Amino acid sequence: MDEKTGASLKLTLLNPLGSIWNLVAGGGASVIFADTVADLGCGELLGNYGEYSGAPNAEETYHYARTILDLATRHPEVGRSALIIGGGIANFTDVAKTFKGIVHALKEYKDKILAAKMRVYVRRAGPNYQSGLKLMQKVCDELTIPVDVFGPEKNMTEIIPMAIAYVKSG
């Protein structure tokens, strides 16, 4: 996927039975999210490591999100799972445009997401982030996918303990 675009779409599968999955914008943010999970003693819960950046369009983000959702929903018997859709404050990536691709994938994987007892945690900022966050909240509500949505008022690392508590509570 990465070779066919000017954007960066990186993905490494760490644990196919993982319960915390990252769909993260930016290389720096991807390190922060993954390291925070590990620093909190839960590195074994990480299903993947990766990032999308370089202003991918909605179609590219859709295919990337679809790949992660496919991996994250293959083993619903694991129990609860969490999807971290996050990133720092984008400089030039249109957050709403990338979120359109992600919500397309969420719609496609709705039944598998619900079967996997997946909760979505969103933290993002940058160009058009308000409309992107509203879209994410609206679509997850319509699909009955549990979601917590935050902008720059919440530090990126603050959503990780929420995700860990959720997956460990079930």
Disulfide bonds with the S-S distance in Angstrom:
none
